[in-house]
Amino acid sequence: MTVLSPRLQIVFKETKTVCFGRFVVDVPRSAVPIWGKTDIPLGISVFHEGANQVQALAQAFVDELKNEKAIYHNDVPLLISVDEVTQPLGKVITGYEGFEAVNGLKVNGYFKLDNSGLIVESRPLRNRREKVVAEIIDIAKRIRLSGESDIPGEPGNCIENGFLPDGASAGKEARAELIRIGFRLKEYPDTHFSIFTGPSNPHYSESNSLNVESRLIINAFDE
């Protein structure tokens, strides 16, 4: 391990453990996590105490699709369907991805989780619509609300305000899990470091390790 400078030893005297994706990291207690976009493999966002906000975003998405026309389909609206879901309470909204309405779709799920809200976003091809809808509902059923200090004891992915445990198909097929998180320090307000985890590069063996990236982060703080 890299020996920290005296200044950093003070900053790291008290630490906390933060879970992101399938990893945990010890950061100074004063560090503030800043989450980026999460895809595991669909885009997932948990809105803490944001049930009403998610409901409003669902209606805005419906209105957006209704107000745009598909020029190659007799100018019909881009909205295809709104499917109500009872467990958890929510809806899955499907529309064409663009006004040409050729192969791509927008399929988004909007759900209520107690007083919080969940949005699952996807852009599948038309022939994958049913599979993606089922996957969105499965994610909504599995996801759990969690706080910054919660460390799960089972396989899965930590995301902002939530934890998604692995489903029955975990390990059976390659899944793109893209997690982005950053940290800001009160002691160094002009310093920000970020972490991105994703599938390893089969043509670059070192991409299987966090060692190179972690050394770069430590050095950046030490300067």
C-alpha positions as CSV (number, residue, x, y, z in Angstrom):
1,M,0.0,0.0,0.0
2,T,1.1,3.6,-0.6
3,V,2.1,5.4,2.5
4,L,0.0,8.5,2.9
5,S,1.5,11.9,3.5
6,P,1.0,13.5,6.9
7,R,-1.7,15.8,5.6
8,L,-3.7,12.9,4.2
9,Q,-3.1,10.8,7.3
10,I,-5.1,13.5,9.2
11,V,-7.9,13.5,6.6
12,F,-8.1,9.7,6.7
13,K,-7.9,9.4,10.5
14,E,-11.7,8.9,10.6
15,T,-13.2,7.0,7.6
16,K,-16.5,5.5,6.5
17,T,-17.2,2.6,4.1
18,V,-19.2,3.3,1.0
19,C,-20.6,0.6,-1.3
20,F,-20.8,1.3,-5.0
21,G,-21.6,-1.4,-7.6
22,R,-20.0,-4.6,-6.4
23,F,-17.3,-2.9,-4.4
24,V,-16.7,-1.0,-1.2
25,V,-14.3,1.8,-0.6
26,D,-13.0,3.5,2.6
27,V,-13.1,7.3,2.3
28,P,-12.7,10.1,4.9
29,R,-15.8,10.6,7.0
30,S,-16.1,14.1,5.6
31,A,-16.3,12.9,2.0
32,V,-19.5,13.5,0.1
33,P,-20.5,10.9,-2.5
34,I,-21.6,12.2,-5.8
35,W,-23.3,9.6,-8.0
36,G,-23.2,9.5,-11.7
37,K,-25.3,7.5,-14.3
38,T,-25.9,3.9,-13.4
39,D,-26.6,1.1,-15.9
40,I,-26.9,-2.5,-14.6
41,P,-27.6,-3.0,-17.5
42,L,-30.7,-0.7,-17.8
43,G,-30.5,2.9,-16.5
44,I,-31.7,2.9,-12.9
45,S,-32.4,5.9,-10.7
46,V,-33.9,5.9,-7.2
47,F,-35.4,9.2,-6.0
48,H,-35.3,9.4,-2.2
49,E,-38.6,10.7,-0.9
50,G,-39.4,11.4,-4.6
51,A,-42.6,9.4,-5.3
52,N,-44.5,12.5,-6.5
53,Q,-41.5,13.6,-8.6
54,V,-41.4,10.3,-10.4
55,Q,-45.1,10.3,-11.0
56,A,-44.7,13.8,-12.5
57,L,-41.9,12.6,-14.7
58,A,-44.0,9.7,-15.9
59,Q,-46.7,12.0,-17.0
60,A,-44.2,14.3,-18.7
61,F,-42.8,11.4,-20.6
62,V,-46.4,10.4,-21.8
63,D,-47.1,14.0,-22.9
64,E,-43.8,14.1,-24.7
65,L,-44.6,11.0,-26.7
66,K,-48.1,12.1,-27.4
67,N,-47.0,15.5,-28.7
68,E,-44.5,14.1,-31.2
69,K,-45.6,12.3,-34.5
70,A,-44.1,9.4,-36.4
71,I,-43.7,10.7,-39.9
72,Y,-43.6,7.2,-41.5
73,H,-46.7,5.9,-39.7
74,N,-49.5,8.3,-40.8
75,D,-48.3,10.9,-38.3
76,V,-49.5,8.8,-35.3
77,P,-48.1,9.8,-31.9
78,L,-44.8,8.3,-30.7
79,L,-46.7,6.8,-27.7
80,I,-47.3,3.1,-28.1
81,S,-48.6,2.0,-24.7
82,V,-48.9,2.7,-21.0
83,D,-49.0,-0.6,-19.0
84,E,-50.1,-0.4,-15.3
85,V,-48.1,-2.5,-12.8
86,T,-49.5,-3.4,-9.4
87,Q,-46.4,-4.9,-7.7
88,P,-44.7,-2.6,-7.1
89,L,-47.2,0.1,-8.0
90,G,-46.2,1.9,-11.2
91,K,-46.4,1.8,-15.0
92,V,-44.2,0.9,-18.0
93,I,-44.4,3.4,-20.8
94,T,-43.4,2.4,-24.4
95,G,-42.9,4.8,-27.3
96,Y,-40.9,5.1,-30.5
97,E,-37.4,6.4,-30.0
98,G,-37.6,9.0,-32.7
99,F,-40.1,10.5,-35.2
100,E,-39.0,8.1,-37.9
101,A,-40.2,5.2,-35.8
102,V,-38.2,2.6,-37.5
103,N,-36.6,0.0,-35.1
104,G,-35.8,1.7,-31.8
105,L,-38.0,2.1,-28.8
106,K,-38.1,4.0,-25.5
107,V,-39.3,1.8,-22.7
108,N,-39.3,3.4,-19.3
109,G,-40.7,2.1,-16.0
110,Y,-41.9,4.5,-13.2
111,F,-42.6,3.0,-9.8
112,K,-43.5,4.0,-6.2
113,L,-41.3,2.5,-3.4
114,D,-42.9,3.7,-0.2
115,N,-42.4,7.5,-0.3
116,S,-39.5,7.1,-2.8
117,G,-39.6,6.6,-6.5
118,L,-37.8,4.5,-9.1
119,I,-37.2,5.1,-12.8
120,V,-35.8,2.4,-15.1
121,E,-34.9,3.6,-18.6
122,S,-34.1,1.5,-21.7
123,R,-33.7,1.9,-25.4
124,P,-34.3,-1.6,-26.9
125,L,-35.0,-2.6,-30.5
126,R,-38.6,-3.4,-31.2
127,N,-38.0,-7.1,-31.3
128,R,-36.8,-7.0,-27.6
129,R,-39.8,-5.0,-26.3
130,E,-41.5,-7.8,-24.3
131,K,-38.2,-9.0,-22.8
132,V,-37.2,-5.5,-21.7
133,V,-40.6,-4.8,-20.2
134,A,-40.3,-8.0,-18.1
135,E,-36.8,-7.0,-17.1
136,I,-37.9,-3.6,-16.0
137,I,-40.7,-5.1,-13.8
138,D,-38.2,-7.6,-12.4
139,I,-35.8,-4.9,-11.4
140,A,-38.6,-2.9,-9.7
141,K,-39.6,-6.0,-7.7
142,R,-36.0,-6.8,-6.6
143,I,-34.6,-3.3,-5.8
144,R,-34.4,-2.2,-2.1
145,L,-34.1,1.2,-0.7
146,S,-30.8,1.8,1.2
147,G,-28.8,4.6,2.8
148,E,-25.1,5.6,2.4
149,S,-23.9,3.6,5.3
150,D,-25.8,0.4,4.4
151,I,-23.4,-2.5,3.3
152,P,-25.3,-5.5,1.8
153,G,-24.5,-9.0,2.8
154,E,-25.4,-10.6,-0.5
155,P,-24.3,-10.3,-4.2
156,G,-25.7,-7.4,-6.1
157,N,-25.1,-3.7,-7.0
158,C,-25.2,-0.7,-4.7
159,I,-26.5,2.4,-6.4
160,E,-27.6,5.8,-5.2
161,N,-30.3,5.4,-2.5
162,G,-30.7,1.7,-3.3
163,F,-29.4,-1.8,-3.7
164,L,-30.3,-4.3,-6.5
165,P,-29.6,-7.9,-5.5
166,D,-28.7,-10.3,-8.2
167,G,-31.6,-12.0,-9.9
168,A,-32.1,-15.7,-10.9
169,S,-30.2,-15.1,-14.2
170,A,-27.1,-13.7,-12.6
171,G,-23.9,-15.3,-14.0
172,K,-25.8,-17.1,-16.8
173,E,-25.2,-14.3,-19.4
174,A,-22.8,-11.4,-19.8
175,R,-24.3,-8.2,-18.2
176,A,-22.9,-4.8,-18.7
177,E,-22.7,-3.2,-15.3
178,L,-21.6,0.5,-15.5
179,I,-21.3,2.4,-12.2
180,R,-20.1,5.9,-11.7
181,I,-19.4,7.6,-8.4
182,G,-17.3,10.5,-7.2
183,F,-16.3,12.0,-3.9
184,R,-15.7,15.6,-2.7
185,L,-13.7,16.4,0.4
186,K,-14.5,19.3,2.8
187,E,-10.7,19.6,3.5
188,Y,-9.9,20.0,-0.2
189,P,-12.8,21.8,-1.8
190,D,-11.0,22.1,-5.2
191,T,-10.4,18.3,-5.3
192,H,-12.7,15.8,-6.7
193,F,-12.0,12.2,-7.7
194,S,-14.3,9.8,-9.5
195,I,-14.5,6.0,-10.0
196,F,-16.0,4.2,-12.9
197,T,-16.5,0.4,-13.0
198,G,-17.4,-1.5,-16.1
199,P,-16.7,-4.7,-18.0
200,S,-13.1,-5.6,-18.4
201,N,-11.4,-5.2,-21.8
202,P,-10.6,-8.6,-23.2
203,H,-7.7,-7.2,-25.1
204,Y,-6.2,-5.5,-22.1
205,S,-5.5,-7.8,-19.2
206,E,-4.7,-5.0,-16.7
207,S,-8.3,-3.8,-17.0
208,N,-9.3,-6.7,-14.7
209,S,-7.6,-4.9,-11.8
210,L,-8.2,-1.8,-9.8
211,N,-4.5,-1.4,-8.9
212,V,-3.5,1.1,-11.6
213,E,-6.5,3.3,-11.1
214,S,-6.2,3.3,-7.3
215,R,-2.5,4.4,-7.4
216,L,-3.5,7.3,-9.7
217,I,-6.1,8.4,-7.2
218,I,-3.8,8.3,-4.2
219,N,-1.1,10.2,-6.1
220,A,-3.6,12.9,-7.1
221,F,-4.5,13.5,-3.4
222,D,-0.9,13.4,-2.3
223,E,0.2,16.3,-4.6
